Amino acid sequence: MLSKLKTALALIAAAAIAVPAGAQLKVVTSTTDLYDIAKAVGGKRITATHIGEGYQDPHFIEAKPSFVLQLRNADVWAFVGLDLEIGWMPLLLDGARNPKIKQGAPGYVDVSRAIPLLDVPSGNVDRSQGDVHPLGNPHYWLDPENGRRIARLFRDKFTQLDPDGAAIYSANEKNFEGRLNAAERTWTDELAKIKGQPVVAWHTSWRYFAEYTKMNIVGFMEPKPGVPPSPSHLAGLIQQMKRTGAKVIVMEPFYDQKTAAFVAARTGAKVLILPPSVGGVKGVGDYISVMDYDIKQLAAAL
């Protein structure tokens, strides 16, 4: 009886939050990457907006009043999770006062729940370890398999909230995966060139990308996530690059390039600016294009 009651209550709750027939789901995402995949899956049955821009550091977004208004009317709030948005998301959600997207509501979508995570710390975690994420590395979208997981999560969530669109969401998700599969087949030569090559990265955001491409990250410009490099750290890193033969420093466009240029000048390395997100550089306007651009640029630099 208890299980039947729980099922009935769940069905009632789903009906209460379901979108009226003919209405579009209003989706707001924290990043441009989630936005692009949500659009690919939702198609014309959703309207979508995003908070952060691809050229911004997603850890640090200004909580503007316009964002509160977007969230106030949203049916879905989808975010990266793992504390990536911890500095600004609570303020926006509190201001929005939207029961559809509060924690625990069907429209509150922590996308990280669908992802096998890297870099989950063990033992005690505190701020002395830098900008560490105690639940794991949040930059998971830079692996195409996680892109598929995100798309499937959106398919299931949109179907839950808008059952009449189930067939469309399923077809759109399959189309997204088909396009991603086709793109992957064109990366064979580049991935073979990247595999095993020593590379230095600025931030741990490239860990999932490294898992996929098999590039060998031999060091990070940051001694700890979010901590600026000290002279002693740079000296050690320069020696490490000389020992391993690393000739590329990968970094996002929103970090200061002066320090990387300093290290590059002393090692003969190239500073390679790669966008981690949709819109991070001009002309890279969708998720598959981000992966395509980053893989081809890295292969060409090695």
N, C-alpha and C positions, 0 to 999 in steps of 0.2 A: 504493500500500500504506500509506504514512504517513497519508494522509487517512482511509483506512478504519479504521486503528488509532485515530486520534484520535476518530472518530465512535463507535467501539465503546467506548472509554474514557469518553466523555461519557455514553453510554447507561447504562453500568455505574454511573457516579457519580450520575446522576439516579435510578436505581433504588435506590441505597443511601440517598438522602436522602428518597425518596418517603414520604409518610405512609401507614401501614398502613390497609388497607381498613376503613371504618367509623369511623376516628378523625378528629377535627377538627384542622385546622391551628391551631397556637397562634401568634398574631400579636401582636407588641408594636411599638408605634409611638412615635416621640419626641413627637409632637404630637397634639392632639385632632382636627385637620383630617385628617391621614393616617388616624387611627383611624376617623373617621366614614366616609370614602370606602372604607377597607378593609372595614368592616362592610357597607356597601352592596353591594360586589362579592362578598364572601365569603358573606354570608348565614349560614345555619345550618351551613355546612360549616367555619366557623372560630370560634374564640374570640379575642377581641381585648381588649387593654388598652393604655393609653398612659402615658407617663412624665410629661410636662408637662401643666399645666392651661391652659385657654384664657385665664384671667385672669393668667397668669404671663408674664414676659419669657422667651421660649424660650432666650435666650442664657445665662440664669443659672438653672439648676435645681439644687437640692440633691441630690446623689447618695446617696439613701437605701438602706440594706440591702435593703429590700423590693423595690426596683427590680432589684437584682442577682438576687434569687430569681425574679422574673418572667422575666428574660432567660435564666436558667440552663435553663429548661424550654421556651424558645421555639423554634419552627421557622422563624420569620421575624422579623427585626429591620428595620423600615422607618424611615428617618430622612430629614430634609429635606436634609442635606448642606451643602456649601459652607461648612463650618466653623461653621454655626449652633450645633451641639451640641458643639463642640470643647472647651469648658470642663468638660464632665462625662461625655460619652459614653465616652471611652477608659477611664476609671476603672470604669464599670459593666461594660463588656465584658470588661475584664481580670478583674474579680471573678467574672463569670458563668462563665468558662472553658467556653463552649459552642461546640464545633466547628461546629455547624450555622450559627451566625451570625457567625463570625469573618470578617474581611475576605478576600474571595475565595471564600467559601463561597456556595452557592446561596441560603441564607437571609439573607444580608447584602445589604440592598436600599437603595442610595443613590438615592433618588427623583429627585434633581436630574439624574441622567443622562438622564431622559426629557424635560427641559425646555429650550426655547430661552432662554438667560439674558440678563438685562439687567445693565448696570453692571459688565462684566468689566474690571478695571483694565488699563491698558497701562503699560509701563515698570516701574520698581522699586516694590515695595510694602513699606512698613514701618509700624510702630506709630505713627509721627508723623502718619500719615494718619487716625488714629482707629481705630475698631473696623471697619476695612475688611475685606471678604471678598475675598481674592485671586483666587478662582475665579468671582466674580460675586455678584449680589444674591440672597440665599436666600429672600426672602419671596414666592416665585412663586405660591403657591396663591391669592393674591388676584386672580387672573384666571381666569374660568370655563373658558377653553380649556385652561389648565393643570390645572384640576380634571378635565377629560376625560382629559388625558394621564396623570394619576395613576391614574385608574380603569382605564385600559387597561393600564398597567404592572402593577397588582395582578391584573387578569384573567390576564395572561400568566404572572406569577410563581406565582400560586396553581395555575394549570393545570399548570405545570411540576412543582410539588411534589405535586400531587394530581390526576393525569390523569383519574381517575374523575369528578371534579367539573367537567370542562371545559364541558359544556353549561350547567350551572347558573351558573358564573362568567360565561360569555358572556351569558346571558340577564339576569343581575343587572346587568352592566355596561351593557347596552343600556337597561335600565330606568332606571338612574341618569342616563344621558345624556338620555333622554326627559324625565325630570323637570326636569333642568337646562335643556333646550331650552324647555320649557313656561314655566319661570320667567323665562327671558330675554325671552320674548315679552311679558311683563307689564311689563318695565322700559323700554319704548320711550320713553315720555314723560319718565321720570326721566333717562334717558341724554341725551336731547335738551336737557334743562335744564342738565345738568352740563357738557356739551361746551364746552370753551374757557374755562370760568370760572376766574379766578385763585384759587388756594388755597395756603395755607401748611401744610406738614406738619411734624410733630416729627421723625420719623425717616425714613430712606429706605425703610422697609418699605412705603410707599404707592406706590412706583414702578410696580409691576405693576398695581395697582388704577387708577392714573392712565392707564396705557397702554390699559386696557380702557374706562374711562369717558370718556377724553379730557379729564379735568380738567387744568388747567394749573397745575402746582406751580411757583410763582414764587420759593419760598424754603423753607429748612428751619430750624426752631428750633435744631437742632444745627448748628454750623459744620462739623463733620465727624461721621460716624457714631459715636455713643457718647460724644462730647465735649460736656460742658455748655456752653451758650451764655455768652459773655462779655458785659459791658456794651456793648462796642463792636460786637459782632456784633448784639446786639438793637437797637441804635440804627440800624444799617444796614438791618436787617430791617424795622423800623418805617417807615423812609423808602421801602423797596421796596414795602411793602404800600400805602402812601399813593399811590405812583406808579401801581401796577397796579390799585388798587381791590379788593384781596383782602379779603374780609369773613369768611372762615372759616379757623380753625386746626384741622386734623385731627390727633388724637393718640390713642394707645392708653390704656386705662384704668390701666395699671401705671406710667405716668410721672407725675412731680410736675406738677400743674396750676398751681401758683402763678406760674411764669414765663410760661406761656401766658396766664394771666389778666392779668398785667402788660402784656403786649403788646396783648392784646385791648382793654384799657381805654384805650390810647393810639391805637388805630386804629379803634375802633368795630366790631371784628370779634367773631365768636362762636367760643368754644372748643367744638368738636364732638368728643365722645368716641365713637370707633367701635371695636368689637371686631375685632381682626384674625383671631380664631380662634373655633372652636366653643366655647361656654361662656364667652366673654369677658364677656358681660353676661347677666343672667338672662333666660331665655326664648329665647335664640338657641342652639338645641340641635343643629343639624346644619349641614353645609357650605353647602347651598343657602340656608338661613335666614340665615347670616352675610352672604352676598353680597346677598341681598334686603334685609336690615336696613341694611347700610352704604350701598347705593345709594339707598334711599328716604330715609334720614336725611340724607344729603348733599344730595340734591335739595331736600328740604324746607328746609334751612338756607340755601340760596343765594338 
